[in-house]
Amino acid sequence: MSCFVTEREAVCKWGSTKWRFTVRAGADGVYIKPESPLYQEWIKVAHSGEGDVCKNRPIGGP
C-alpha cells in the first residue's frame, strides 16, 4: 500500500485499487474520512497533545 497525503486529502493505492480520503487535523489528532457512500465516519489516525507518547520521547529512546 502506498499513500500520497496533503493537508486536506489522501489518496492510497493498494494493487490496482485507489482510495480517496478527506483529511482533517484537530487539536486532539488527525482524522481521515473515506470518500465512499458506504462509510461516512471520521477515523482517528494520529494523536497529538499532552498524551502523545511519541512527542515526549527522544528519537530512538524507550
VOBADREN-232226 format. One record per residue: residue number from 1; residue in three letters; x, y, z of N, C-alpha, C in turn. Coordinates in steps of 0.001 Angstrom, whole numbers, m for minus. Example, Ala and Ser with C-alpha at 12.3 -4.5 7.8 and 13.67 -1.06 7.14 Angstrom:
2
+-----+-----+---------+---------+---------+---------+---------+---------+---------+---------+---------+
|   n | res |     npx |     npy |     npz |    capx |    capy |    capz |     cpx |     cpy |     cpz |
+-----+-----+---------+---------+---------+---------+---------+---------+---------+---------+---------+
|   1 | ALA |   13190 |   m5690 |    7800 |   12300 |   m4500 |    7800 |   13200 |   m3300 |    7800 |
|   2 | SER |   12850 |   m2250 |    7080 |   13670 |   m1060 |    7140 |   12900 |      30 |    7870 |
+-----+-----+---------+---------+---------+---------+---------+---------+---------+---------+---------+
END
This chain:
62
+-----+-----+---------+---------+---------+---------+---------+---------+---------+---------+---------+
|   n | res |     npx |     npy |     npz |    capx |    capy |    capz |     cpx |     cpy |     cpz |
+-----+-----+---------+---------+---------+---------+---------+---------+---------+---------+---------+
|   1 | MET |     851 |   m1162 |       0 |       0 |       0 |       0 |     901 |    1230 |       0 |
|   2 | SER |     547 |    2201 |    m810 |    1252 |    3481 |    m813 |     211 |    4594 |    m764 |
|   3 | CYS |     579 |    5696 |     m90 |    m341 |    6814 |      77 |     354 |    8130 |    m221 |
|   4 | PHE |    m392 |    9042 |    m808 |      39 |   10418 |   m1016 |    m892 |   11280 |    m181 |
|   5 | VAL |    m330 |   12033 |     762 |   m1148 |   12785 |    1708 |    m818 |   14268 |    1605 |
|   6 | THR |   m1867 |   15089 |    1506 |   m1714 |   16540 |    1552 |   m2452 |   17039 |    2792 |
|   7 | GLU |   m2553 |   18340 |    2934 |   m3195 |   18919 |    4105 |   m4678 |   18556 |    4201 |
|   8 | ARG |   m5343 |   18380 |    3062 |   m6795 |   18141 |    3082 |   m7243 |   16830 |    2432 |
|   9 | GLU |   m6338 |   16110 |    1792 |   m6743 |   14915 |    1057 |   m5640 |   13869 |    1098 |
|  10 | ALA |   m6048 |   12604 |    1065 |   m5105 |   11492 |     961 |   m5607 |   10548 |    m121 |
|  11 | VAL |   m4686 |   10033 |    m908 |   m5014 |    9039 |   m1925 |   m4095 |    7841 |   m1681 |
|  12 | CYS |   m4697 |    6680 |   m1451 |   m3930 |    5466 |   m1184 |   m4182 |    4459 |   m2297 |
|  13 | LYS |   m3150 |    3721 |   m2656 |   m3261 |    2717 |   m3706 |   m2783 |    1380 |   m3157 |
|  14 | TRP |   m3625 |     375 |   m3349 |   m3288 |    m987 |   m2949 |   m3545 |   m1866 |   m4167 |
|  15 | GLY |   m2479 |   m2317 |   m4799 |   m2623 |   m3046 |   m6058 |   m3174 |   m2103 |   m7109 |
|  16 | SER |   m4283 |   m2474 |   m7729 |   m4899 |   m1621 |   m8746 |   m6056 |    m783 |   m8183 |
|  17 | THR |   m6289 |    m881 |   m6879 |   m7399 |    m163 |   m6247 |   m6907 |    1130 |   m5619 |
|  18 | LYS |   m7638 |    2228 |   m5843 |   m7320 |    3517 |   m5240 |   m8428 |    3920 |   m4276 |
|  19 | TRP |   m8023 |    4494 |   m3141 |   m8968 |    5014 |   m2164 |   m8653 |    6461 |   m1909 |
|  20 | ARG |   m9699 |    7292 |   m1810 |   m9548 |    8721 |   m1508 |  m10118 |    8980 |    m123 |
|  21 | PHE |   m9438 |    9854 |     605 |   m9861 |   10222 |    1950 |   m9802 |   11732 |    2100 |
|  22 | THR |  m10724 |   12275 |    2878 |  m10650 |   13664 |    3304 |   m9839 |   13664 |    4598 |
|  23 | VAL |   m8927 |   14622 |    4756 |   m8068 |   14704 |    5941 |   m8465 |   15931 |    6756 |
|  24 | ARG |   m8523 |   15769 |    8093 |   m8846 |   16872 |    9000 |   m7920 |   16797 |   10204 |
|  25 | ALA |   m7244 |   17897 |   10509 |   m6375 |   17962 |   11690 |   m7090 |   18761 |   12764 |
|  26 | GLY |   m7171 |   18174 |   13952 |   m7806 |   18852 |   15075 |   m6830 |   18986 |   16225 |
|  27 | ALA |   m7280 |   19578 |   17315 |   m6418 |   19783 |   18480 |   m5992 |   18461 |   19117 |
|  28 | ASP |   m6809 |   17419 |   18963 |   m6501 |   16138 |   19593 |   m5946 |   15095 |   18635 |
|  29 | GLY |   m5754 |   15433 |   17352 |   m5184 |   14470 |   16425 |   m5577 |   14710 |   14986 |
|  30 | VAL |   m5221 |   13741 |   14150 |   m5517 |   13799 |   12715 |   m6547 |   12726 |   12395 |
|  31 | TYR |   m7531 |   13098 |   11590 |   m8624 |   12194 |   11222 |   m8715 |   12088 |    9707 |
|  32 | ILE |   m9185 |   10919 |    9234 |   m9481 |   10747 |    7814 |  m10910 |   10227 |    7674 |
|  33 | LYS |  m11538 |   10535 |    6528 |  m12871 |   10022 |    6230 |  m12859 |    9532 |    4793 |
|  34 | PRO |  m13182 |    8259 |    4566 |  m13209 |    7743 |    3200 |  m14255 |    8471 |    2363 |
|  35 | GLU |  m13924 |    8734 |    1108 |  m14891 |    9330 |     184 |  m15695 |    8201 |    m437 |
|  36 | SER |  m16552 |    7616 |     387 |  m17371 |    6479 |     m15 |  m18757 |    6630 |     601 |
|  37 | PRO |  m19814 |    6350 |    m146 |  m21155 |    6432 |     430 |  m21424 |    5311 |    1438 |
|  38 | LEU |  m20586 |    4276 |    1463 |  m20802 |    3148 |    2362 |  m20276 |    3388 |    3770 |
|  39 | TYR |  m19295 |    4285 |    3919 |  m18712 |    4547 |    5236 |  m18434 |    6029 |    5358 |
|  40 | GLN |  m19120 |    6715 |    6251 |  m19007 |    8166 |    6367 |  m18557 |    8614 |    7750 |
|  41 | GLU |  m17820 |    7797 |    8478 |  m17327 |    8149 |    9813 |  m15891 |    8649 |    9726 |
|  42 | TRP |  m15512 |    9573 |   10612 |  m14129 |   10031 |   10716 |  m13336 |    8994 |   11508 |
|  43 | ILE |  m12132 |    8672 |   11044 |  m11263 |    7686 |   11677 |  m10031 |    8417 |   12207 |
|  44 | LYS |   m9758 |    8273 |   13491 |   m8577 |    8921 |   14085 |   m7337 |    8101 |   13727 |
|  45 | VAL |   m6362 |    8757 |   13098 |   m5171 |    8044 |   12640 |   m3890 |    8502 |   13329 |
|  46 | ALA |   m3919 |    9627 |   14048 |   m2745 |   10114 |   14777 |   m3197 |   10952 |   15961 |
|  47 | HIS |   m2498 |   10799 |   17068 |   m2798 |   11560 |   18287 |   m1883 |   12767 |   18369 |
|  48 | SER |   m2316 |   13791 |   19095 |   m1458 |   14942 |   19377 |   m1799 |   15472 |   20749 |
|  49 | GLY |    m945 |   16323 |   21258 |   m1203 |   16915 |   22566 |    m367 |   16302 |   23660 |
|  50 | GLU |    m769 |   16543 |   24918 |     m10 |   16112 |   26097 |     146 |   14597 |   26196 |
|  51 | GLY |    m819 |   13844 |   25773 |    m766 |   12398 |   25911 |     m38 |   11688 |   24788 |
|  52 | ASP |     568 |   12408 |   23893 |    1249 |   11814 |   22746 |    2537 |   11135 |   23196 |
|  53 | VAL |    2605 |    9816 |   23107 |    3784 |    9087 |   23589 |    5013 |    9358 |   22734 |
|  54 | CYS |    4849 |    9600 |   21454 |    5992 |    9861 |   20592 |    6567 |   11254 |   20841 |
|  55 | LYS |    5732 |   12207 |   21140 |    6166 |   13593 |   21310 |    7100 |   13753 |   22519 |
|  56 | ASN |    6885 |   12965 |   23573 |    7633 |   13126 |   24795 |    8857 |   12224 |   24888 |
|  57 | ARG |    9145 |   11453 |   23879 |   10287 |   10555 |   23912 |   11338 |   10981 |   22896 |
|  58 | PRO |   12609 |   10845 |   23263 |   13650 |   11153 |   22286 |   13655 |   10116 |   21169 |
|  59 | ILE |   14117 |   10508 |   20002 |   14192 |    9571 |   18883 |   15138 |    8448 |   19260 |
|  60 | GLY |   14684 |    7215 |   19079 |   15489 |    6046 |   19417 |   15423 |    5672 |   20880 |
|  61 | GLY |   14687 |    6435 |   21693 |   14571 |    6158 |   23125 |   13502 |    5130 |   23410 |
|  62 | PRO |   13419 |    4665 |   24659 |   12401 |    3659 |   25025 |   10999 |    4218 |   25052 |
+-----+-----+---------+---------+---------+---------+---------+---------+---------+---------+---------+
END
